[in-house]
Amino acid sequence: MNTALILAGGVDARFKMDIPKQFVNVNNRPVIVYTLEIFQNHPDIDEIIVTCLDGWQEMVRVYGKQFNITKLKEIIPGGRDAQESTYHGLNALKGRMGQGDIVIVHDAIRPMVSEEIITSSIQMCRKKGMGVAATYIMDTIMHSGNGQEGYKSINRYQIMKVQTPQAFDFKLLWDLHDKAIKEKCLGAWDNSSMITNLGEKVYFTEGSDLNLKINTTEDVEMFVAPAREQGKTDSQAVGLIRSMTANDFYRFCALGYSANKY
C-alpha cells in the first residue's frame, strides 16, 4: 500500500497573512486542496492522511468532501515540528502498514509537485528504501550569521536543495523515528534531516525548481499569476505551470508578469 502523508500542521510567523499559508485561498480554492488533488489523481497513491493544525481538522474534512478527495482517510493533529507531525502520522498508520508498504511524506504548501516527481520518489524507495526529492542549487551560497554579512562561500555543486515528496519504506521510517526518540534526536525540519542527524545517508530523486514551497505572500502570487497572464483559469494555470520546464517558467515570468496585479 502507498499512503500519502500530507503535513499541514505548521504556522509561520513570517507569513504576512491572517491564516496559515496552507489554507490561503487561491481563487476560492485553498492551497492544501491543490496539493490533495495531485495525490488524489496519482494512480500509485492508495490513500491520503493529513496531519493538521489544531482547529483546522474539520475544515480539511469539509474540503475533502467539497472537492471530492475520496482517498482522504484520516485527519489527525500535527506536532510541534515536521518530525513530530510525521511521527503522529506514522503512529496512526502502524496498525495497517508494515515492511514493503510506502509512505510518501509531502508538505501541504508544495502545491506544484508533479506526478513525475512523486512517481520517481516511489520508484527509488522500492530500490533503496527511500526516495527524497532534491535539486541542485544554481545560486551562490554563502555563510552568514546575521543575514546582513557574508564571510564564506560554499561550493554549490556539493549542496542539494531538499524538497518533498520523501518516500520511505514504512518500517524503515518507523524504526528511524523510534531511534531518534530514544537518542533524543528531535526537532528536525524534515525526515531527511532527522535521518542524517542520526548518521545515516539519504537517497535522492530528481526534484524541480518548479516544486514551489509557499513561504511568503509573493510565493502565493507566483503560484498562478504567470498563467493568468494568458487568461487561464486557476485550474488551467496550475496544469500549465506544472508542464513547464524551469527555463520556460522563468522566461514566462520575464515576459511582463507582474505580481502586483494579483
C-alpha positions as CSV (number, residue, x, y, z in Angstrom):
1,M,0.0,0.0,0.0
2,N,1.2,3.5,-0.8
3,T,0.0,6.2,1.6
4,A,0.5,10.0,1.1
5,L,1.1,11.7,4.4
6,I,0.4,15.4,4.0
7,L,1.9,17.7,6.6
8,A,-0.3,20.6,7.3
9,G,0.5,21.4,10.9
10,G,2.8,24.3,10.6
11,V,2.4,28.0,11.4
12,D,5.0,30.5,10.2
13,A,5.1,33.9,12.0
14,R,6.9,35.3,8.9
15,F,3.9,34.7,6.7
16,K,2.1,38.0,6.4
17,M,-1.5,36.8,6.3
18,D,-4.1,36.2,8.9
19,I,-4.5,32.5,8.3
20,P,-1.9,29.7,7.9
21,K,-0.4,29.6,4.4
22,Q,-1.7,26.0,3.7
23,F,-5.2,27.4,4.0
24,V,-4.8,30.6,1.9
25,N,-7.4,30.7,-0.9
26,V,-6.3,31.0,-4.5
27,N,-9.5,31.7,-6.5
28,N,-11.7,30.2,-3.8
29,R,-9.6,27.0,-3.5
30,P,-7.2,26.6,-0.6
31,V,-3.6,25.8,-1.3
32,I,-3.9,22.5,0.6
33,V,-6.7,21.4,-1.8
34,Y,-4.4,21.8,-4.9
35,T,-1.9,19.6,-3.1
36,L,-4.5,17.0,-2.1
37,E,-5.8,16.8,-5.7
38,I,-2.4,15.9,-7.0
39,F,-2.2,12.8,-4.8
40,Q,-5.9,12.1,-5.3
41,N,-5.2,11.8,-9.1
42,H,-1.9,9.9,-8.9
43,P,-2.5,6.3,-9.9
44,D,0.0,4.9,-7.4
45,I,-1.5,6.5,-4.3
46,D,-3.9,4.4,-2.4
47,E,-4.9,6.7,0.4
48,I,-4.2,10.1,2.0
49,I,-3.9,11.1,5.6
50,V,-3.3,14.7,6.8
51,T,-1.6,15.8,10.0
52,C,-3.2,19.1,10.6
53,L,-3.0,22.3,12.7
54,D,-5.3,22.3,15.7
55,G,-8.6,24.0,14.9
56,W,-8.4,23.2,11.2
57,Q,-9.1,19.5,11.1
58,E,-12.8,19.9,10.5
59,M,-12.1,22.4,7.7
60,V,-9.9,19.8,5.9
61,R,-12.6,17.3,6.3
62,V,-15.1,19.7,4.7
63,Y,-12.6,20.4,1.9
64,G,-12.2,16.7,1.3
65,K,-16.0,16.3,0.7
66,Q,-16.3,19.6,-1.3
67,F,-13.5,18.8,-3.7
68,N,-14.1,15.1,-3.9
69,I,-10.9,13.9,-2.3
70,T,-12.1,10.4,-1.9
71,K,-8.7,9.0,-1.0
72,L,-8.6,11.1,2.2
73,K,-9.0,8.6,5.0
74,E,-7.8,10.3,8.2
75,I,-7.1,13.7,9.6
76,I,-5.0,13.8,12.8
77,P,-3.4,16.6,14.9
78,G,0.0,17.8,13.8
79,G,3.1,18.1,16.0
80,R,5.4,20.9,17.1
81,D,7.5,20.4,14.0
82,A,7.7,18.3,10.9
83,Q,9.4,15.4,12.6
84,E,6.8,15.2,15.3
85,S,3.9,15.6,12.8
86,T,5.4,12.7,10.7
87,Y,5.6,10.6,13.8
88,H,1.9,11.2,14.6
89,G,1.1,10.1,11.1
90,L,3.2,7.0,11.3
91,N,1.6,6.1,14.6
92,A,-1.8,6.4,13.0
93,L,-0.7,4.1,10.2
94,K,1.2,1.4,12.1
95,G,-1.8,-0.8,12.5
96,R,-2.2,-1.2,8.8
97,M,1.2,-0.7,7.3
98,G,4.5,-2.5,7.6
99,Q,7.6,-3.5,5.7
100,G,7.1,-3.2,1.9
101,D,4.4,-0.5,2.3
102,I,5.4,3.0,1.3
103,V,4.6,6.3,3.0
104,I,5.1,9.4,0.9
105,V,5.6,12.5,3.1
106,H,4.7,15.8,1.5
107,D,4.3,19.4,2.5
108,A,0.8,20.8,2.1
109,I,2.4,24.0,1.0
110,R,4.0,22.4,-2.1
111,P,1.0,22.5,-4.5
112,M,3.1,22.4,-7.6
113,V,4.6,19.0,-7.3
114,S,4.3,16.9,-10.5
115,E,3.1,13.4,-10.9
116,E,6.6,12.5,-12.3
117,I,8.3,13.7,-9.1
118,I,6.0,11.6,-7.0
119,T,6.5,8.6,-9.2
120,S,10.3,9.0,-9.1
121,S,10.4,9.1,-5.3
122,I,8.2,5.9,-5.1
123,Q,10.4,4.1,-7.6
124,M,13.6,5.0,-5.8
125,C,12.0,3.9,-2.5
126,R,11.3,0.5,-3.9
127,K,15.0,0.2,-4.8
128,K,16.7,1.8,-1.8
129,G,14.1,2.1,0.9
130,M,13.7,5.8,0.4
131,G,13.4,8.4,-2.3
132,V,13.9,12.1,-1.4
133,A,13.2,14.8,-4.0
134,A,16.1,17.2,-4.3
135,T,17.6,19.5,-6.8
136,Y,20.9,21.4,-7.4
137,I,21.3,25.0,-6.3
138,M,22.2,27.4,-9.0
139,D,22.7,30.5,-6.9
140,T,25.9,31.4,-5.0
141,I,25.6,30.1,-1.4
142,M,27.4,31.9,1.5
143,H,27.7,31.5,5.2
144,S,26.1,34.4,7.2
145,G,25.5,34.7,10.9
146,N,23.0,37.6,10.7
147,G,21.7,37.7,7.1
148,Q,23.4,41.0,6.5
149,E,27.1,40.0,6.1
150,G,28.7,37.1,4.4
151,Y,32.0,35.6,5.2
152,K,32.5,32.3,3.3
153,S,31.2,30.9,0.0
154,I,30.1,27.2,-0.2
155,N,30.7,25.1,-3.2
156,R,27.2,24.9,-4.7
157,Y,28.0,21.7,-6.6
158,Q,28.3,19.9,-3.2
159,I,25.0,21.2,-1.9
160,M,21.5,19.8,-2.7
161,K,18.2,21.6,-2.0
162,V,16.0,19.0,-0.4
163,Q,12.2,19.1,-1.1
164,T,9.2,16.9,-0.6
165,P,7.9,14.3,-1.6
166,Q,10.0,12.0,0.5
167,A,9.0,8.4,0.1
168,F,10.0,5.7,2.6
169,D,9.5,2.1,3.4
170,F,7.1,2.3,6.3
171,K,9.1,0.0,8.6
172,L,12.4,1.8,7.8
173,L,10.9,5.2,8.6
174,W,9.2,3.9,11.8
175,D,12.4,2.4,13.1
176,L,14.3,5.6,12.3
177,H,11.8,7.7,14.2
178,D,11.9,5.2,17.1
179,K,15.7,5.5,17.1
180,A,15.5,9.3,17.0
181,I,13.2,9.4,20.1
182,K,15.4,7.0,22.0
183,E,18.5,9.1,21.2
184,K,16.7,12.4,21.8
185,C,17.4,13.5,18.2
186,L,14.4,15.7,17.9
187,G,13.1,18.9,16.2
188,A,14.3,18.1,12.7
189,W,13.0,20.3,9.9
190,D,12.1,17.2,7.8
191,N,12.7,13.4,7.7
192,S,15.8,13.7,5.6
193,S,17.3,16.0,8.2
194,M,16.4,13.6,11.0
195,I,18.0,10.7,9.2
196,T,21.3,12.5,8.5
197,N,21.3,13.7,12.2
198,L,21.2,10.0,13.1
199,G,24.3,9.5,11.0
200,E,22.5,7.7,8.1
201,K,22.5,8.7,4.5
202,V,19.5,9.6,2.3
203,Y,18.9,8.7,-1.4
204,F,17.9,11.5,-3.7
205,T,15.5,11.5,-6.6
206,E,15.0,14.3,-9.1
207,G,13.2,17.4,-7.7
208,S,12.4,20.6,-9.5
209,D,12.7,24.3,-9.1
210,L,9.0,24.4,-10.0
211,N,8.1,22.4,-7.0
212,L,7.4,25.6,-5.2
213,K,7.1,25.8,-1.4
214,I,4.8,28.6,-0.4
215,N,6.6,30.5,2.3
216,T,5.7,34.1,1.5
217,T,2.8,36.1,0.1
218,E,4.9,36.5,-3.0
219,D,5.0,32.8,-3.4
220,V,1.2,32.7,-3.3
221,E,1.2,35.3,-6.1
222,M,3.8,33.3,-8.1
223,F,1.7,30.2,-7.8
224,V,-0.8,31.0,-10.6
225,A,-0.1,34.6,-11.8
226,P,2.0,33.6,-14.9
227,A,-0.7,31.5,-16.4
228,R,-3.3,34.1,-15.6
229,E,-1.3,36.4,-18.0
230,Q,-2.6,34.1,-20.7
231,G,-6.2,34.3,-19.5
232,K,-6.2,30.8,-18.0
233,T,-8.5,29.7,-15.1
234,D,-6.6,28.8,-11.9
235,S,-7.0,25.0,-12.6
236,Q,-5.7,25.5,-16.1
237,A,-2.9,27.7,-14.7
238,V,-1.7,25.0,-12.3
239,G,-1.7,22.4,-15.1
240,L,0.2,24.8,-17.4
241,I,2.9,25.7,-14.9
242,R,3.4,22.1,-13.9
243,S,4.1,21.2,-17.5
244,M,6.7,23.9,-18.0
245,T,10.4,23.3,-17.7
246,A,12.2,25.7,-15.3
247,N,13.6,27.7,-18.2
248,D,10.1,28.0,-19.7
249,F,8.8,29.2,-16.4
250,Y,11.4,31.9,-15.8
251,R,11.2,33.1,-19.4
252,F,7.4,33.3,-19.0
253,C,7.7,35.3,-15.8
254,A,10.1,37.7,-17.6
255,L,7.6,38.4,-20.3
256,G,5.6,41.1,-18.5
257,Y,4.4,39.1,-15.4
258,S,3.7,41.5,-12.5
259,A,2.7,40.0,-9.2
260,N,1.2,43.4,-8.2
261,K,-1.7,42.7,-10.5
262,Y,-2.9,39.9,-8.2
